[in-house]
Amino acid sequence: MTRAGGSASYSSPSLPVSPQHSTNGSGVHAETVNSRGLPGIAVVFGRDLIILLRSAAAALLISSLATRPVFLGGPSPFQGSKPMTGSNRVDHIRITSHPAPGAKHDFPIDWGAASARERGPVIGTVSRPQDRNVIGTHGGSYSVYRALAVSSGALDPIRRPDLTNTHPAETIGPFSQWVDPQRIASLDPWGHLVAENFATEIAEGIDIRPSIAITRARLDLPELQAAIEAGRLKHDGEVVHKTGSVAVVKIAIDPVWYLPGMAERFATTENNLRRQLFEQTAGMFPELVTRPDLRVFLPPIGGTTAYLFGDVTRLPDHRTRITCRVHDECNGSDVFGSDICTCRPYLLHGIEECARAGQSGGLGIIIYNRKEGRALGEVTKFLVYNARKRQEGGDAAAQYFERTECVAGVQDARFQQLMPDVVHWLGLKRIDRFVSMSDMKHDALTSQGIEIVERVPIPDDLVPADAHVEIAAKKAAGYYTSEPPQQQDLINSVGRSLEKY
């Protein structure tokens, strides 16, 4: 059987395959790591590469592998090389989509173990494939840029980071939630302590990298200076400085997904979760369906940043009053001040509330998630804007969510089930003032056993001119409000047309 265009050919799916290396005229070799001799499929990419797939999942993999040649455009970079004499040559490609028979991981992961050492390191290195114990690689969405840096010659592909003096600027944890797989499934709770807990392994050349970094910073925002001038916020020289800047502890968190825990959180099976992740990323990670022994996934998505206001040493004391806003990224409003939504004003209101909490002996926490456009992306969001503005009757609150679903197929893809993990990582069991109106965020937190004492809505005078459509629609859909929403609000809330910008 030959694909259209002749770019790949397949042998019979029932072909018995014995352990072997495959080669072609260019001298490029491919080897699977499974030598069980199970039925498989041989795939030939032109004259560049032969891959032997051995498993029942081969049929799932074939469409993605066969349509993605290893070398695109021009001659193979390995043409003219000498015949292969070893498996560690630069022109030897080792396919790691199947486990070696009977092989044991040098660094097994026991998620939820009592310590970092017992749990084991998370290793997503591409420079030492034999050490890998996860699907995916370090760096989240930025791993693609690392590939570009390597391909352009700007980065040594086997370069390992020098972690000297990179240790956390503030102590966080450990907390009891760190060893409870029911509480944390989407981040590595020990991710900021890699250099401390695995110093010996790192010194021996094992490429173990932090997935969490903790530093200190000052926020300098004109709205906070205006709050000081208006008397709503006072400078104390510790949290809020005379210049209006605010001192914070800043924490960056890359996603690390424990697949069994993720599946449980979404009320599905691990097999179904793996298959959907594989299929909906067009086969980007074959190991999702061929490596059940790898139970941790480093997805190529954006992470989370947490900002802590006040004395962080009070975090373990459960008497400490906590003010918290969980905010999902909105580049247009957060950065550029677009007035079609309440994102920036609500974020700034949350920062002001958090600063006051830090000054009064409590702690303020902003959790900022990279979920642009309700995790549908900015292109989809802007398409929805156009659809809303051009529909008959104008940009009406009554059709707010319907327009999103017409374009994206779903009203919201943020699925807040994972959001509480950061709150658990901070050791919190109660939020005294939750600066959010979102019913989904509230329900996600309370379903995970986190008590919310008070909910803080956005003040009416902070709602931008064109954002009344959004706020009216959200209140009608179940967002928190101190007064019951009126049907008339849905009818009367109409935004400006595209012609009036």
C-alpha positions as CSV (number, residue, x, y, z in Angstrom):
1,M,0.0,0.0,0.0
2,T,1.4,3.4,-1.0
3,R,0.3,6.9,0.2
4,A,-0.7,9.4,-2.5
5,G,2.5,11.1,-3.7
6,G,4.6,8.1,-2.8
7,S,6.0,9.7,0.4
8,A,5.5,6.6,2.5
9,S,4.7,2.9,2.1
10,Y,3.5,0.4,4.6
11,S,3.9,-3.3,5.0
12,S,1.1,-5.5,6.1
13,P,-0.2,-4.7,9.6
14,S,0.3,-8.4,10.5
15,L,3.9,-8.5,9.5
16,P,5.9,-10.3,12.2
17,V,8.9,-8.1,13.1
18,S,12.1,-9.3,14.7
19,P,14.6,-7.1,16.5
20,Q,16.7,-5.3,13.9
21,H,18.0,-2.0,12.7
22,S,16.7,-0.5,9.5
23,T,18.8,1.5,7.0
24,N,18.6,3.1,3.6
25,G,20.9,4.6,1.1
26,S,21.5,7.7,3.1
27,G,23.0,5.8,6.0
28,V,20.3,6.9,8.4
29,H,19.1,4.3,10.9
30,A,16.0,3.9,13.1
31,E,15.6,1.5,15.9
32,T,12.6,0.8,18.2
33,V,13.2,0.1,21.8
34,N,10.8,-2.9,21.9
35,S,12.2,-6.2,20.8
36,R,9.2,-8.4,21.7
37,G,8.6,-9.4,18.1
38,L,5.0,-8.4,18.2
39,P,3.0,-7.6,15.0
40,G,3.9,-4.2,13.7
41,I,4.0,-1.8,10.8
42,A,7.0,-0.8,8.7
43,V,6.9,2.8,7.5
44,V,9.2,4.1,4.8
45,F,9.5,7.9,4.4
46,G,10.8,8.2,0.9
47,R,14.5,7.3,1.0
48,D,15.1,9.1,4.3
49,L,14.0,6.8,7.1
50,I,12.5,3.5,7.9
51,I,10.7,3.1,11.3
52,L,9.4,-0.2,12.6
53,L,6.4,0.1,14.9
54,R,5.6,-2.8,17.2
55,S,2.4,-2.7,19.2
56,A,-1.4,-2.8,19.0
57,A,-1.2,1.0,19.1
58,A,0.7,1.1,15.7
59,A,-2.5,1.7,13.8
60,L,-3.2,4.8,15.9
61,L,0.3,6.1,15.3
62,I,0.6,5.5,11.6
63,S,-1.4,8.4,10.3
64,S,0.6,10.9,12.3
65,L,4.0,9.4,11.7
66,A,3.5,8.8,8.0
67,T,2.5,12.4,7.3
68,R,5.5,13.9,9.2
69,P,8.8,13.1,7.3
70,V,11.9,13.5,9.4
71,F,13.6,15.7,6.8
72,L,11.7,18.5,5.0
73,G,13.0,20.1,1.9
74,G,16.4,19.5,0.3
75,P,18.7,16.5,0.6
76,S,19.0,14.6,3.8
77,P,21.7,16.2,6.0
78,F,23.2,12.7,6.5
79,Q,23.8,11.8,2.8
80,G,27.3,10.6,2.2
81,S,27.8,9.4,5.8
82,K,29.7,6.1,6.3
83,P,27.8,2.9,7.2
84,M,26.7,2.8,10.8
85,T,29.0,1.0,13.3
86,G,27.3,2.0,16.6
87,S,24.0,3.2,18.0
88,N,25.3,6.5,19.4
89,R,26.2,8.2,16.1
90,V,24.7,11.6,15.3
91,D,22.9,10.1,12.3
92,H,21.3,7.3,14.4
93,I,17.7,8.0,15.3
94,R,16.3,6.0,18.2
95,I,12.6,5.8,18.4
96,T,11.5,5.7,22.0
97,S,7.8,5.2,21.6
98,H,7.9,1.7,23.0
99,P,9.4,0.4,26.3
100,A,12.3,-2.0,26.2
101,P,11.1,-5.5,27.3
102,G,11.7,-6.1,31.0
103,A,13.5,-2.8,31.4
104,K,13.3,-0.9,34.6
105,H,13.5,2.9,34.9
106,D,16.7,4.2,36.6
107,F,14.5,7.0,38.1
108,P,11.0,5.7,38.8
109,I,8.3,8.3,39.8
110,D,6.2,7.5,42.8
111,W,3.7,10.4,42.7
112,G,2.5,11.4,46.1
113,A,5.5,9.9,48.0
114,A,6.5,11.4,51.3
115,S,9.7,13.2,50.0
116,A,11.3,14.4,46.8
117,R,13.8,11.6,47.0
118,E,11.2,8.9,47.5
119,R,9.0,10.4,44.7
120,G,11.9,10.6,42.3
121,P,13.0,13.4,39.9
122,V,11.1,14.5,36.8
123,I,13.4,14.0,33.9
124,G,12.3,15.3,30.5
125,T,15.8,15.6,29.0
126,V,16.4,15.2,25.3
127,S,20.2,15.0,25.6
128,R,20.2,11.7,27.6
129,P,17.2,9.7,26.4
130,Q,18.1,6.7,28.6
131,D,17.3,8.8,31.7
132,R,13.9,10.0,30.6
133,N,10.9,9.1,32.8
134,V,8.2,11.3,31.4
135,I,6.4,12.1,28.2
136,G,7.3,15.4,26.6
137,T,10.2,17.7,27.6
138,H,11.1,20.6,29.9
139,G,10.1,24.1,29.2
140,G,6.4,23.8,28.3
141,S,5.5,25.7,25.2
142,Y,9.0,27.1,25.0
143,S,10.5,23.8,24.2
144,V,9.6,24.5,20.5
145,Y,11.8,27.7,20.6
146,R,14.6,25.6,22.1
147,A,14.3,23.4,19.0
148,L,14.6,26.4,16.8
149,A,17.7,27.6,18.8
150,V,19.3,24.2,18.3
151,S,18.4,24.0,14.6
152,S,19.9,27.4,14.0
153,G,23.1,26.5,15.8
154,A,22.6,29.0,18.6
155,L,22.2,26.4,21.3
156,D,24.2,23.3,22.0
157,P,21.6,20.5,22.1
158,I,23.3,18.7,25.0
159,R,23.8,21.9,27.0
160,R,22.6,21.5,30.6
161,P,21.7,24.6,32.8
162,D,24.1,25.7,35.5
163,L,21.9,26.0,38.6
164,T,24.4,27.9,40.8
165,N,22.6,30.5,42.9
166,T,19.2,29.8,41.4
167,H,17.7,28.4,44.6
168,P,14.3,29.9,45.7
169,A,14.4,33.4,47.1
170,E,11.7,32.4,49.6
171,T,10.8,29.1,51.4
172,I,7.6,27.5,50.3
173,G,6.5,24.2,51.9
174,P,6.5,21.4,52.2
175,F,2.8,21.0,53.0
176,S,0.6,17.9,53.6
177,Q,-1.1,18.5,50.2
178,W,2.2,17.8,48.4
179,V,2.0,14.1,49.2
180,D,-1.7,13.7,48.4
181,P,-2.2,12.7,44.7
182,Q,-5.9,13.7,45.1
183,R,-4.8,17.3,45.7
184,I,-2.0,17.9,43.2
185,A,-2.0,16.4,39.7
186,S,-0.9,19.2,37.4
187,L,2.4,20.5,38.8
188,D,5.4,19.0,40.5
189,P,5.2,20.2,44.2
190,W,9.0,19.6,44.6
191,G,9.8,21.4,41.3
192,H,11.6,24.3,43.0
193,L,13.8,22.1,45.1
194,V,15.5,20.1,42.4
195,A,19.0,21.5,42.9
196,E,18.8,20.8,46.6
197,N,17.2,17.3,46.5
198,F,19.1,15.9,43.5
199,A,22.4,17.6,43.8
200,T,24.3,14.3,43.5
201,E,22.5,13.2,40.4
202,I,23.0,16.6,38.7
203,A,26.7,16.5,39.6
204,E,26.9,13.1,37.9
205,G,25.5,14.5,34.7
206,I,21.8,13.7,35.0
207,D,19.8,16.5,33.3
208,I,17.2,17.3,36.1
209,R,15.6,20.7,35.8
210,P,13.4,22.8,38.0
211,S,9.8,23.3,37.0
212,I,9.2,26.0,39.6
213,A,11.2,29.2,40.2
214,I,10.8,31.6,43.1
215,T,12.1,35.1,43.2
216,R,11.3,38.6,44.5
217,A,10.1,41.6,42.6
218,R,8.4,45.0,42.7
219,L,5.2,45.8,40.8
220,D,5.1,49.3,39.5
221,L,1.6,50.1,38.2
222,P,0.0,53.5,37.6
223,E,-3.3,52.3,39.1
224,L,-1.6,51.6,42.4
225,Q,-0.1,55.0,42.5
226,A,-3.6,56.4,41.8
227,A,-4.9,54.3,44.7
228,I,-2.3,55.9,47.0
229,E,-3.2,59.4,45.8
230,A,-6.9,58.6,46.4
231,G,-6.2,57.3,49.9
232,R,-7.4,53.8,49.3
233,L,-3.9,52.4,49.7
234,K,-1.1,53.7,52.0
235,H,2.6,53.2,51.7
236,D,4.2,51.4,54.6
237,G,7.8,51.0,53.3
238,E,7.6,47.2,53.3
239,V,4.7,46.0,51.2
240,V,3.8,49.3,49.5
241,H,6.7,51.8,49.0
242,K,6.5,55.5,48.8
243,T,6.9,55.4,45.0
244,G,3.8,53.3,44.7
245,S,5.6,50.1,43.9
246,V,4.6,46.9,45.7
247,A,7.0,44.2,46.9
248,V,6.0,40.7,46.0
249,V,7.4,37.1,46.0
250,K,7.0,35.9,42.4
251,I,6.6,32.2,41.5
252,A,6.7,30.7,38.0
253,I,5.3,27.2,37.6
254,D,5.5,24.9,34.6
255,P,2.8,22.3,34.1
256,V,3.7,18.7,35.1
257,W,0.7,16.4,34.6
258,Y,0.3,13.2,36.6
259,L,-2.0,11.4,34.1
260,P,-3.9,9.1,36.5
261,G,-4.7,12.1,38.7
262,M,-5.6,14.2,35.7
263,A,-8.0,11.5,34.5
264,E,-9.7,11.3,37.9
265,R,-10.1,15.0,38.1
266,F,-11.9,15.0,34.7
267,A,-14.0,11.9,35.6
268,T,-12.6,9.9,32.7
269,T,-10.3,6.9,32.3
270,E,-6.5,7.3,32.0
271,N,-6.7,5.4,28.6
272,N,-9.3,7.8,27.2
273,L,-7.4,10.8,28.4
274,R,-4.2,9.6,26.8
275,R,-5.9,8.8,23.6
276,Q,-7.6,12.2,23.3
277,L,-4.4,14.0,24.2
278,F,-2.6,12.0,21.4
279,E,-5.3,12.4,18.8
280,Q,-6.2,16.1,19.5
281,T,-2.5,17.1,19.2
282,A,-2.3,15.2,15.8
283,G,0.0,12.5,17.2
284,M,2.6,14.9,18.6
285,F,3.3,12.5,21.5
286,P,3.1,8.9,20.5
287,E,4.2,7.8,23.9
288,L,0.8,8.8,25.3
289,V,-0.7,5.6,23.7
290,T,2.4,3.4,23.6
291,R,4.1,4.0,26.9
292,P,1.8,3.2,29.8
293,D,4.9,2.9,32.0
294,L,5.3,6.7,31.6
295,R,2.6,8.3,33.8
296,V,3.8,11.9,33.9
297,F,3.4,14.3,30.9
298,L,5.0,17.7,30.4
299,P,2.5,19.4,28.1
300,P,3.6,22.1,25.6
301,I,1.3,24.7,27.1
302,G,1.7,27.9,29.2
303,G,2.1,27.7,32.9
304,T,1.1,29.7,36.0
305,T,2.6,32.7,37.9
306,A,1.8,33.3,41.5
307,Y,2.4,36.7,43.2
308,L,2.5,36.7,47.0
309,F,2.0,40.0,49.0
310,G,3.1,40.2,52.6
311,D,5.2,38.1,54.9
312,V,5.4,34.7,53.3
313,T,6.6,33.1,56.5
314,R,3.0,33.4,57.6
315,L,1.8,30.9,54.9
316,P,2.0,27.8,57.1
317,D,0.0,29.5,59.9
318,H,-3.7,28.6,59.1
319,R,-4.8,31.6,61.2
320,T,-3.4,33.9,58.5
321,R,-6.1,35.7,56.6
322,I,-5.8,35.1,52.9
323,T,-7.0,37.3,50.1
324,C,-6.8,35.7,46.7
325,R,-7.6,36.4,43.1
326,V,-7.3,33.6,40.5
327,H,-6.9,35.3,37.1
328,D,-6.9,33.8,33.6
329,E,-4.7,35.6,31.0
330,C,-6.2,38.3,28.8
331,N,-3.5,40.0,26.8
332,G,-5.7,42.5,25.2
333,S,-7.0,43.9,28.5
334,D,-4.3,42.9,31.0
335,V,-1.5,44.5,29.0
336,F,-3.1,46.9,26.5
337,G,-6.2,48.0,28.4
338,S,-8.9,46.9,25.8
339,D,-12.3,47.9,27.3
340,I,-14.4,45.0,25.9
341,C,-13.9,43.0,29.1
342,T,-13.3,43.5,32.9
343,C,-10.0,41.6,33.0
344,R,-7.4,44.4,33.7
345,P,-9.6,46.4,36.1
346,Y,-10.6,43.3,38.1
347,L,-6.9,42.1,38.1
348,L,-5.8,45.5,39.4
349,H,-8.6,45.6,42.0
350,G,-7.4,42.2,43.1
351,I,-3.8,43.4,43.4
352,E,-4.9,46.4,45.5
353,E,-6.9,44.1,47.8
354,C,-3.9,41.7,48.1
355,A,-1.6,44.6,48.9
356,R,-3.9,45.7,51.7
357,A,-4.1,42.1,53.0
358,G,-0.3,42.0,53.2
359,Q,-0.1,45.2,55.1
360,S,-2.7,44.1,57.6
361,G,-0.8,41.0,58.7
362,G,-2.4,38.6,56.2
363,L,-1.3,37.4,52.8
364,G,-2.4,38.4,49.4
365,I,-2.2,36.0,46.5
366,I,-2.6,36.5,42.8
367,I,-2.7,33.3,40.7
368,Y,-2.2,34.1,37.0
369,N,-2.9,31.3,34.6
370,R,-1.9,31.3,30.9
371,K,-5.3,30.5,29.5
372,E,-5.8,33.2,26.8
373,G,-9.3,33.6,25.6
374,R,-10.9,31.1,28.0
375,A,-8.1,28.7,26.8
376,L,-9.5,28.9,23.2
377,G,-6.7,31.3,22.1
378,E,-6.5,34.9,21.0
379,V,-7.4,34.2,17.3
380,T,-10.6,32.5,18.4
381,K,-11.4,35.3,20.8
382,F,-11.0,38.0,18.2
383,L,-13.2,36.0,15.8
384,V,-15.9,35.9,18.5
385,Y,-15.6,39.6,19.0
386,N,-16.3,40.2,15.3
387,A,-19.2,37.7,15.4
388,R,-20.7,39.5,18.4
389,K,-20.4,43.0,16.9
390,R,-21.8,42.0,13.5
391,Q,-24.8,39.9,14.6
392,E,-28.3,41.2,14.1
393,G,-29.3,43.4,17.0
394,G,-25.6,44.2,17.8
395,D,-23.4,43.0,20.6
396,A,-26.0,41.9,23.1
397,A,-25.5,40.2,26.5
398,A,-28.2,37.7,25.7
399,Q,-26.1,36.1,22.9
400,Y,-22.7,36.6,24.6
401,F,-22.0,32.9,25.3
402,E,-23.8,31.7,22.2
403,R,-21.5,33.6,19.9
404,T,-18.4,31.9,21.5
405,E,-19.9,28.5,21.1
406,C,-20.8,29.1,17.5
407,V,-17.1,29.9,16.7
408,A,-15.3,27.6,19.1
409,G,-17.8,24.8,19.7
410,V,-17.6,25.3,23.4
411,Q,-18.3,28.3,25.6
412,D,-15.2,27.9,27.8
413,A,-12.2,25.5,27.7
414,R,-10.5,26.6,30.8
415,F,-12.0,23.7,32.8
416,Q,-11.0,25.0,36.3
417,Q,-10.6,21.4,37.7
418,L,-6.8,21.9,37.7
419,M,-6.8,25.4,39.1
420,P,-6.9,24.4,42.8
421,D,-3.5,22.6,42.5
422,V,-1.6,25.9,43.0
423,V,-3.7,26.7,46.0
424,H,-3.0,23.3,47.5
425,W,0.7,23.7,46.7
426,L,0.7,26.9,48.8
427,G,-0.7,24.8,51.7
428,L,-4.0,26.7,51.8
429,K,-7.2,25.2,53.2
430,R,-9.2,28.5,53.4
431,I,-9.5,31.7,51.4
432,D,-11.0,34.5,53.5
433,R,-11.6,36.9,50.6
434,F,-11.9,35.5,47.1
435,V,-11.7,38.3,44.6
436,S,-13.7,36.6,41.9
437,M,-17.3,36.3,40.7
438,S,-16.6,33.1,38.7
439,D,-18.9,30.2,39.7
440,M,-16.6,27.8,38.0
441,K,-13.5,28.9,40.0
442,H,-15.5,29.0,43.2
443,D,-16.9,25.5,42.6
444,A,-13.5,24.0,41.6
445,L,-12.0,25.3,44.9
446,T,-14.8,24.2,47.2
447,S,-15.0,20.8,45.5
448,Q,-11.4,20.3,46.5
449,G,-12.1,21.0,50.1
450,I,-11.0,24.7,50.1
451,E,-13.3,26.9,52.2
452,I,-14.2,30.3,50.8
453,V,-15.4,32.7,53.4
454,E,-16.2,35.9,51.4
455,R,-16.6,36.6,47.7
456,V,-15.5,40.0,46.4
457,P,-17.2,41.2,43.1
458,I,-15.8,43.9,40.9
459,P,-17.0,47.4,41.9
460,D,-19.5,48.7,39.3
461,D,-17.4,51.9,38.7
462,L,-14.5,49.7,37.5
463,V,-16.5,48.1,34.7
464,P,-15.3,49.6,31.3
465,A,-17.8,51.1,28.9
466,D,-17.9,48.2,26.4
467,A,-17.7,45.5,29.1
468,H,-21.2,45.8,30.5
469,V,-22.3,43.2,27.9
470,E,-19.8,40.7,29.4
471,I,-20.6,41.4,33.0
472,A,-24.4,41.2,32.4
473,A,-24.1,37.9,30.6
474,K,-21.9,36.4,33.2
475,K,-24.2,37.4,36.1
476,A,-27.1,35.9,34.2
477,A,-25.1,32.7,33.7
478,G,-24.4,32.2,37.4
479,Y,-21.5,34.5,38.3
480,Y,-21.6,35.8,41.9
481,T,-23.4,39.1,42.5
482,S,-24.8,40.7,45.7
483,E,-28.1,41.4,43.9
484,P,-30.1,39.0,41.7
485,P,-29.5,39.7,38.0
486,Q,-32.5,41.3,36.2
487,Q,-33.7,40.0,32.8
488,Q,-33.8,43.6,31.7
489,D,-30.0,43.8,32.1
490,L,-29.6,41.2,29.4
491,I,-31.8,43.2,27.0
492,N,-30.4,46.6,27.7
493,S,-26.7,45.7,27.7
494,V,-25.5,46.2,24.1
495,G,-21.9,47.0,23.2
496,R,-20.6,49.4,20.5
497,S,-20.5,48.3,16.9
498,L,-17.2,47.8,14.9
499,E,-17.9,51.0,13.1
500,K,-17.7,53.0,16.3
501,Y,-14.1,52.3,17.4
